[in-house]
Amino acid sequence: MSPVAVAADSTTYLPRELASREGVTQISLYVGWEGESSRELDLPSFDAFYERLRTDPELPTTSQPSIGDFLAAWEPLLDAGDEASEGREGLRERLLAWVVVDRHLDPERR
């Protein structure tokens, strides 16, 4: 395995084939309409999404990945690595701290 792992959220809009071929781990954001939320990476393509965006008077909602989404992406990368970095517990602690700080700075997301 390469000594470097690459992870990106879905707003990079990397072609799925490219991400897969290059081993880029993607973390999906969520989009929703009429109270139903879907992972952006689970959409079959963006063609239907953009058509609906163009024609639907209601705008979609968006949501960032959860802490669980980040951990689900990072833990396999840590397991595959040599643990030369801070390791899983250190990463988990920093991610949880980020969520606490983020929600403290933006009270609407509590």
C-alpha positions in Angstrom: 0.0 0.0 0.0 1.1 3.6 -0.7 2.4 5.5 2.4 -0.1 8.2 1.5 -3.9 7.8 1.6 -6.2 10.4 -0.1 -9.7 11.1 1.2 -12.0 13.8 -0.2 -15.6 14.7 0.4 -18.1 14.4 -2.5 -18.0 18.2 -3.3 -14.8 17.5 -5.2 -17.1 15.9 -7.8 -14.3 13.6 -8.8 -15.4 11.2 -11.5 -16.2 7.9 -9.7 -14.1 5.9 -12.0 -11.1 8.1 -11.3 -11.5 8.0 -7.6 -11.8 4.2 -7.7 -8.9 3.8 -10.0 -6.6 6.0 -7.9 -7.8 4.7 -4.6 -9.3 8.0 -3.4 -11.7 7.4 -0.4 -14.7 9.6 -0.8 -16.9 10.8 2.0 -20.4 11.7 0.9 -22.4 14.8 1.7 -26.2 14.5 1.8 -28.8 16.2 -0.3 -32.5 16.1 0.3 -35.8 17.1 -1.1 -39.2 17.0 0.6 -37.7 15.6 3.8 -35.9 12.7 2.2 -32.1 12.7 2.4 -29.8 10.8 0.1 -26.0 10.4 0.1 -24.7 12.4 -2.8 -22.4 9.5 -3.8 -25.4 7.1 -4.0 -27.1 9.2 -6.7 -26.9 7.3 -10.0 -25.7 10.4 -11.8 -26.1 14.1 -11.4 -28.1 14.5 -14.6 -31.5 13.9 -12.9 -30.4 15.9 -9.9 -29.6 19.0 -12.0 -32.8 18.6 -14.0 -34.8 18.6 -10.9 -32.8 21.5 -9.5 -33.7 23.4 -12.7 -37.4 22.6 -12.7 -38.5 22.1 -9.0 -39.6 25.3 -7.3 -38.4 23.8 -4.0 -34.6 23.9 -3.4 -32.9 20.9 -2.0 -31.3 20.9 1.5 -27.7 19.8 2.1 -25.9 18.3 5.0 -22.3 17.6 5.8 -21.1 14.1 6.6 -21.5 12.9 10.1 -18.7 11.9 12.5 -19.6 8.3 11.8 -19.2 8.9 8.0 -15.7 10.3 8.6 -14.8 7.4 10.9 -16.1 4.8 8.5 -13.9 6.3 5.8 -10.8 6.8 7.9 -10.7 3.6 10.0 -10.0 1.2 7.1 -7.2 3.6 5.9 -5.7 3.5 9.4 -6.1 -0.3 9.6 -4.2 -0.6 6.3 -1.4 1.7 7.3 1.6 1.2 9.4 0.2 3.2 12.4 3.2 5.5 12.2 0.9 8.4 12.8 -1.2 9.1 15.9 -3.4 6.0 15.2 -7.1 5.5 15.3 -7.7 6.8 18.9 -5.9 10.1 18.2 -7.9 10.5 15.0 -11.2 9.7 16.6 -10.4 12.2 19.4 -9.6 15.0 16.9 -12.7 14.3 14.8 -14.9 14.4 17.9 -13.3 17.6 19.1 -13.8 19.1 15.6 -17.5 18.2 15.8 -17.9 19.8 19.3 -16.1 23.0 18.2 -18.0 23.2 14.9 -21.3 22.9 16.6 -20.3 25.4 19.3 -19.4 27.9 16.7 -22.6 27.3 14.7 -25.5 27.0 17.2 -28.0 26.3 14.4 -26.4 22.8 13.9 -26.8 21.6 17.5 
